């Protein structure tokens, strides 16, 4: 289709629709062709298909575009989030089921006029930050195919980066809604845990899981947030958090310690971080330094402590009754959850509660900034050393949900040609307006 941007945005598409220079069916047709052209990148598990999409196109005729904020906007869904009548696999073919209704977040988006176009690839059972742990193939990076896409929301991020959706839903327990954003040069929005409902989402660690969104613009992330935020009846994790506005933070906190960088582009990432710090020192009048030791201590609890038992609690029956169905690296991680007892869990809960209290006192009305990732890897390097490389990717992300923080992964100046670099703003739960304010100042 002539005139359709390589980067799809909500406002860009709405303008074309209102001017009648494009219509949703033309956009969907082009998305289907783009998906076919990149089939070897393993972006999709259920790829865009007109038979799947046609009912959502037809219902647009009954909706007024001016009163329907996401009218005709195509979006992708990570395949651990249910779409009615379309299989959910969670990245495991033998786990596949056919949901009778859509996840709450998906239903709210459809009600707002958005068009689901397909289900995206992911690290199996959302266990990974690399995008290579899938029997449906390793998802390639959108810019350098030999590099990892990041995960676990691998296909969702790449679908947006490759112009096959205006936005995409992911999930985030340890960084899965932020790492792929940074590695593919887009935004990743992780609201406060509970702000978006979880019903209809395959759990990883249900107590700290979060549905997220990828897009090319922060404004698009916030448009999606406005459509899906709010309590859901019957969802035990759902909370009534206000829709974020934009509020300037009292302080921007940078890490007191020099971040550690890794991988084949460690030097480039380090230089990009220093450029980002210089930019922040220029933009933000109130910058302070904060030790990140407490954040690192909390991060260690996620995979080096009993929280991994929550994944095992949800999935152990499937793993034990379906031998050979789960990838070896995924099964090894899941089974490690059986090593912890109730006493170790309560010890971790008490330790974490103390850390959270200290961080609440430190952050208050401020925003912490860290690199989203300290580096990246080639897909071959991850194959050779799957555990260590994956662990490195979560170095600056794992703490977030355990500490009940919200976050926005924001693109910064590239580390090198076709090598994106990103930073993440963190704030306390319900303080999304502060990360909006910080992001807006940086963008300007």
Buried (B, 14 or more C-beta within 10 A) or exposed (E): EEEBEEBBBBEBBBEBBEEEEBBBBBBBBBBBEBBEEBEEBBBBBBBBBEEBBEEBBEEBEEBEBEEBBBBBBBBBBBBBBBBBEBBBBBBBEEBEEEBEEBBBBBBBBBEBBBBBBBBBBBBBBBBBBBBBBBBBBBBBBBBBBEBBBBBBBBBBBBBBBBBBBBBBBBBBBBBBBBBBBBBBBBBBBBBBBBBBBBBBBBBBBBEBBBBBBBBBBBBBBBBBBBBBBBBBEEBEBBBEBEEBEBBBBEBBBBBEEEBEBBBEBBEBBBBBBEBBBEBBEEBBEEBBEBEBEBBBBBBEBBBEBBBBBBBBBBBBEBBEEEEEBBBEBBBEBBBBBEEBEEEEBEBBBEBBEEBBEEBEEBBEEBBBBBBBBBBBBBBEBBEEEBEEBBBBBBBBBBBBBBBBBBBBBBBBBBBBEEBBBBBBBBBBBBBBBBBBBBBBBBEE
